[in-house]
Amino acid sequence: MFDGSCRLRDRAVVIDHATGRIADLVAAADLPAGLPVWRLPPESVLAPGFIDVQVNGGGGVLFNDRPEVATLRTIAAAHRRFGTTGLLPTLITASPETMAEALAAARAAIAAGVPGVLGVHFEGPWLTPARRGAHPEGWLRAPADGEIGLLTTPGAGRILVTLAPEQVEEGVIRRLVAAGVRVSLGHSDAGHDTALAAIAAGATGFTHLFNAMSPLGARAPGMVGAGLAAAGVWCGIISDGLHVHPARLRLAPADGGGGRSMLVTDAMSTVGSDITRFLLQGAPVRLSGGRLQMVDGTLAGAALDMAGAVRNAVRLLGVKLAEALRMASLHPARFLGMAALRGRIAPGYAADLTALTPDFEVPATWIGGRRQDAPAGRASDRAFRSSHDQNG
């Protein structure tokens, strides 16, 4: 067991199904008789459930296409297969009407108890055209007062907004943060000082560090320099080996120092499905060689899941497994202000758990104490061992 801080052996997690929280951690030999028990496959680890703050789609659907509860249910179920027990469905730059629909869908999904949905991430529309990537240029715009009011309306869980700081006044960032919205900087050509001013105004994140932002230069540190050095900020990194060269990703501090890293997928509809082609805001995207790209070669999100992100952090970046697990759970929980409930295995915490084999397969997950086994046919299914009922 990895509890978020250290590895423990011969321990058992006792779940209170009435509350969906962890009741106790006990020595395995001290478990009360008669409790249903699920035992990990040999050499596997039980870890806090993964939290992904940037998920565009999964299971063959995109949030932008149909911002509805059914879409969120499909996306969350697709990513749960890969250890994600909490996520922010992400809406890329869209119309004000679509943004309102996305918020309504998140509210309804949370009210309906859709497992895994924690809120919504608006990536855009307040972005810099020169760094827009796959975002449709026609929908990029300056903030309107009505949109700011929409995003600061409570009830939709955790709200995250990615914006380019040069496209908004500092007062916009302060207003969002004062209303409980998390602000992340991205798709920006801002200079280092502008990025630092946005952080001083309350921004606490950088969206897919290194990608779609002003680079680190010898005399112009840019957005990347601010993300690497500023204290108290969290940097999302896409560890697919395609968005950023592994050698450059190793510059991002995993923990301690200034900025800290958290794993994100930037996943599209291909994750958890067999599709290899789809439309993104009307533009064709094709999966080839692990890359999702538009006709002009622009990367359009990623075909990455969180179990794969953890694996790549270990194998490509040289991060120890314990730190990779923190980057997938505790760090995003801290970024979202949820570290008092998620990101650790401890009494009182949500019983959101992920079992991970040495091959980075996911034989089972728990959300609120409710277990779901790996789908039949997956490699992890062969290693799976269980006893008693589905909720053991």
C-alpha positions in Angstrom: 0.0 0.0 0.0 1.2 3.5 -0.8 -0.8 5.9 1.4 0.3 9.1 -0.3 3.5 9.5 1.8 5.1 6.2 2.3 4.8 2.5 1.4 3.1 0.2 4.0 3.0 -3.6 4.0 0.6 -6.1 5.4 -2.1 -3.5 6.0 -5.8 -3.4 5.1 -8.1 -0.5 4.3 -11.4 -0.8 6.1 -14.2 1.0 4.2 -17.4 2.4 5.7 -19.9 2.0 2.8 -22.4 4.2 4.6 -20.2 7.2 4.2 -18.0 6.2 1.3 -14.9 7.0 3.4 -12.0 5.1 4.8 -12.9 3.9 8.4 -9.5 2.6 9.4 -6.1 1.2 8.4 -5.3 -1.9 10.3 -2.7 -4.7 10.3 -4.0 -7.4 7.9 -3.8 -9.9 10.7 -6.1 -7.8 12.8 -9.0 -7.6 10.4 -12.3 -8.4 12.1 -13.7 -11.8 11.2 -16.5 -11.9 8.6 -15.6 -8.7 6.7 -15.6 -9.1 2.8 -12.0 -8.9 1.7 -10.3 -8.0 -1.7 -6.7 -9.0 -1.9 -4.2 -7.3 -4.3 -2.5 -9.4 -6.9 1.1 -10.3 -5.9 3.6 -7.4 -6.1 0.8 -4.9 -6.8 0.3 -1.6 -4.9 -2.9 0.0 -3.6 -2.7 3.7 -4.1 -4.9 6.8 -3.8 -7.2 7.1 -6.8 -5.8 9.1 -9.7 -7.1 12.6 -10.3 -6.9 14.1 -13.8 -7.7 17.8 -14.2 -7.6 17.8 -18.0 -9.9 15.3 -19.8 -11.4 16.3 -23.1 -13.0 13.0 -23.8 -12.9 9.2 -23.6 -15.0 6.2 -24.5 -15.5 7.5 -28.0 -17.1 10.8 -27.0 -15.9 14.4 -26.5 -17.3 16.8 -23.9 -17.4 19.6 -26.5 -19.6 17.6 -28.9 -22.3 16.8 -26.4 -22.0 18.6 -23.0 -24.5 16.4 -21.3 -24.6 14.1 -18.2 -24.6 11.0 -20.4 -21.3 12.2 -22.0 -19.7 12.8 -18.6 -20.8 9.3 -17.5 -19.2 7.8 -20.5 -16.0 9.8 -20.2 -15.6 9.0 -16.5 -16.3 5.3 -17.0 -13.7 5.1 -19.8 -11.0 6.7 -17.6 -11.8 4.7 -14.5 -10.5 1.7 -16.3 -7.1 3.3 -16.1 -7.2 4.3 -12.4 -8.8 7.7 -12.6 -11.3 8.1 -9.8 -11.7 11.8 -10.1 -11.5 14.1 -13.1 -12.4 17.5 -14.5 -14.1 17.1 -17.9 -12.5 19.7 -20.1 -14.3 22.0 -22.6 -11.9 23.6 -25.1 -12.7 27.1 -26.5 -16.4 27.2 -27.4 -19.4 29.5 -27.6 -20.9 31.1 -24.5 -23.9 28.9 -25.0 -21.8 25.7 -25.0 -20.0 26.9 -21.9 -23.3 27.3 -20.1 -24.4 23.8 -21.2 -21.1 22.4 -19.9 -21.6 24.0 -16.5 -25.2 22.7 -16.3 -24.0 19.2 -17.2 -21.4 19.2 -14.5 -23.9 20.4 -11.9 -26.4 17.7 -13.0 -23.7 15.0 -13.0 -22.6 15.8 -9.5 -26.2 16.0 -8.3 -26.8 12.6 -9.9 -23.7 11.1 -8.3 -21.9 10.2 -11.5 -18.8 8.5 -10.2 -15.6 10.5 -10.8 -16.9 13.9 -11.9 -15.4 16.6 -9.7 -16.3 19.7 -11.7 -15.3 21.2 -15.0 -12.2 22.7 -16.7 -12.7 25.5 -19.2 -9.6 25.6 -21.4 -10.2 28.9 -23.1 -11.7 31.0 -24.7 -9.4 33.7 -23.3 -6.3 32.5 -25.1 -3.6 34.0 -27.4 -4.2 33.3 -31.1 -0.5 32.7 -31.8 -0.5 29.9 -29.2 -4.0 28.5 -29.7 -2.8 25.0 -30.8 -6.0 23.0 -31.7 -8.4 25.6 -30.4 -10.7 27.2 -33.0 -9.5 30.7 -33.7 -13.0 31.9 -34.4 -14.1 31.4 -30.8 -11.2 33.1 -29.1 -12.3 36.3 -27.5 -11.8 38.7 -24.6 -13.6 38.1 -21.3 -17.2 39.3 -21.2 -18.7 40.2 -17.9 -21.5 37.7 -18.4 -19.0 34.9 -18.9 -17.1 35.8 -15.8 -20.4 35.8 -13.9 -21.3 32.4 -15.3 -18.0 30.8 -14.3 -18.3 32.2 -10.7 -21.8 30.8 -10.2 -21.5 28.0 -7.5 -22.8 24.5 -7.7 -20.8 22.8 -10.4 -18.0 21.4 -8.2 -14.4 22.5 -8.8 -14.1 25.0 -11.6 -10.8 25.4 -13.4 -10.1 28.1 -16.1 -7.1 28.1 -18.4 -6.4 31.6 -19.7 -3.6 33.6 -21.3 -2.7 36.3 -18.8 -2.0 38.9 -21.5 -5.6 38.5 -22.7 -7.2 39.5 -19.4 -6.9 42.2 -16.8 -5.5 41.2 -13.4 -8.9 42.1 -11.9 -10.4 39.2 -13.9 -8.1 36.7 -12.3 -8.7 38.2 -8.8 -12.5 38.1 -9.4 -12.4 34.4 -10.5 -10.1 33.4 -7.6 -12.2 35.2 -5.0 -15.2 33.2 -6.2 -13.3 29.9 -5.7 -12.3 29.3 -9.3 -8.9 27.8 -9.9 -6.9 29.8 -12.6 -4.2 28.1 -14.7 -2.0 29.9 -17.3 -1.6 28.5 -20.7 -1.9 29.0 -24.5 0.0 32.2 -23.9 2.8 34.3 -25.3 3.1 36.3 -22.1 6.5 37.3 -20.8 7.9 36.2 -17.5 6.8 39.4 -15.6 3.3 39.1 -16.9 3.1 35.5 -15.8 4.4 36.5 -12.3 1.8 39.3 -12.1 -0.9 36.7 -12.9 0.4 34.5 -10.1 0.4 37.4 -7.7 -3.3 38.0 -8.7 -4.1 34.4 -7.7 -3.3 32.0 -10.6 -1.9 28.8 -9.2 -1.4 26.5 -12.2 0.2 26.1 -15.6 -1.6 24.1 -18.2 0.5 21.5 -20.0 3.8 23.1 -19.1 6.2 23.7 -22.1 3.4 23.3 -24.6 1.6 26.3 -26.2 3.5 29.0 -24.2 6.5 31.3 -24.4 9.6 29.2 -23.9 12.5 29.4 -21.5 15.2 31.6 -22.9 18.6 32.7 -21.6 17.5 36.3 -21.1 13.7 35.9 -21.5 12.5 33.2 -19.0 9.0 33.4 -20.5 6.0 31.4 -19.2 8.0 28.3 -18.8 10.5 30.0 -16.6 7.8 31.3 -14.4 6.2 27.9 -14.1 9.5 26.2 -13.2 10.5 28.8 -10.6 7.4 30.4 -9.0 6.5 29.1 -5.6 3.1 27.8 -4.8 2.1 26.9 -8.4 1.3 23.5 -9.9 2.4 22.5 -13.4 0.4 20.0 -15.5 2.6 17.8 -17.6 1.6 15.4 -20.4 4.1 12.5 -20.1 3.3 10.8 -23.4 6.8 11.3 -24.8 5.3 13.2 -27.7 4.2 16.6 -26.4 7.5 17.3 -24.7 10.8 15.5 -25.0 11.5 13.5 -21.8 14.8 15.3 -21.3 13.0 18.6 -21.1 10.2 17.2 -18.9 12.9 16.3 -16.4 13.4 20.0 -15.8 10.0 20.2 -14.1 10.4 19.6 -10.4 8.3 16.7 -9.2 8.1 18.0 -5.7 9.6 20.7 -3.5 11.4 23.8 -4.7 9.3 26.3 -6.7 6.7 24.8 -9.0 5.4 21.3 -8.6 4.3 18.8 -11.2 1.0 16.9 -11.6 0.3 14.4 -14.3 -2.5 15.2 -16.8 -3.7 13.3 -19.9 -5.3 16.0 -22.1 -7.1 12.9 -23.3 -9.4 12.9 -26.3 -12.2 10.5 -27.3 -9.8 7.7 -28.3 -9.0 6.7 -24.7 -11.0 3.6 -23.8 -12.3 3.2 -27.3 -11.2 1.8 -30.7 -11.7 4.9 -32.7 -8.7 6.4 -34.6 -10.4 9.4 -36.3 -12.8 12.1 -35.0 -13.7 15.7 -35.5 -12.6 18.4 -33.0 -14.8 21.4 -33.4 -15.3 20.4 -37.1 -11.6 19.8 -37.8 -10.5 16.2 -38.5 -8.1 14.6 -36.1 -6.3 11.3 -36.7 -4.5 8.9 -34.4 -1.2 7.6 -35.9 1.8 6.3 -34.1 0.4 7.3 -30.8 -0.1 10.9 -31.9 -3.3 12.7 -32.3 -2.8 15.3 -34.9 -4.7 17.6 -37.2 -4.2 17.8 -41.0 -1.5 20.4 -40.6 0.4 18.3 -38.0 -0.8 20.2 -34.9 -1.1 18.0 -31.9 -4.7 17.8 -30.8 -4.8 16.5 -27.2 -3.4 13.1 -26.4 -4.2 9.4 -26.5 -3.0 9.0 -23.0 -4.6 7.5 -19.8 -3.4 8.1 -16.2 -2.0 4.6 -15.7 0.1 5.2 -18.8 1.1 8.6 -17.5 2.3 7.1 -14.3 4.2 4.4 -16.2 5.9 7.0 -18.4 6.8 9.1 -15.4 8.7 6.2 -14.0 10.2 4.8 -17.3 10.8 8.0 -19.3 11.4 10.6 -16.7 13.1 8.5 -14.1 10.7 9.4 -11.3 10.3 6.9 -8.5 7.0 5.1 -8.3 6.0 6.8 -5.1 6.5 10.3 -6.6 4.7 9.3 -9.8 1.7 8.2 -7.7 1.8 11.5 -5.8 1.9 13.4 -9.1 -1.3 11.4 -10.2 -3.2 11.8 -6.9 -2.0 14.0 -4.0 -0.6 16.8 -6.2 -3.8 17.4 -8.2 -5.8 17.1 -5.0 -3.8 19.9 -3.5 -4.1 22.0 -6.7 -7.9 21.6 -6.5 -8.0 22.3 -2.8 -9.3 18.8 -2.1 -6.3 17.4 -0.2 -8.3 17.1 3.0 -10.5 14.5 1.4 -8.5 13.0 -1.5 -5.0 12.1 -2.5 -4.2 9.9 0.6 -5.2 6.6 2.1 -6.1 7.5 5.7 -9.1 7.4 8.0 -11.7 10.0 7.1 -10.5 10.3 3.5 -12.8 9.4 0.5 -12.4 5.7 -0.3 -11.2 6.5 -3.8 -8.5 3.9 -4.5 -6.6 2.4 -7.4 -4.9 -1.0 -7.5 -1.9 -1.0 -9.8 0.2 -4.1 -11.0 3.9 -4.0 -11.7 3.0 -3.8 -15.4 0.9 -0.7 -14.7 -2.4 -2.4 -15.3 -5.4 -1.6 -13.1 -7.3 -4.6 -11.8 -9.7 -2.6 -9.8 -10.7 0.9 -8.6 -12.9 2.2 -5.8 -14.9 5.4 -5.9 -16.6 6.2 -2.6 -15.9 2.7 -1.5 -17.7 1.1 -4.5 -15.4 -1.3 -6.3 -15.2 -1.8 -10.1 -13.2 -4.6 -11.5 -11.1 -4.5 -14.7 -13.1 -5.2 -17.9 -12.9 -8.8 -19.1 -10.1 -9.4 -21.5 -7.7 -6.8 -20.1 -4.3 -8.0 -19.1 -4.9 -6.9 -15.5 -8.0 -9.1 -15.4 -5.8 -12.2 -15.5 -4.0 -11.2 -12.4 -7.2 -10.3 -10.5 -8.1 -12.1 -7.3 -11.1 -11.3 -5.3 -13.5 -12.7 -2.7 -17.0 -12.0 -1.6 -19.3 -9.4 -3.3 -18.8 -6.5 -5.7 -18.4 -4.0 -2.9 -15.8 -5.9 -0.9 
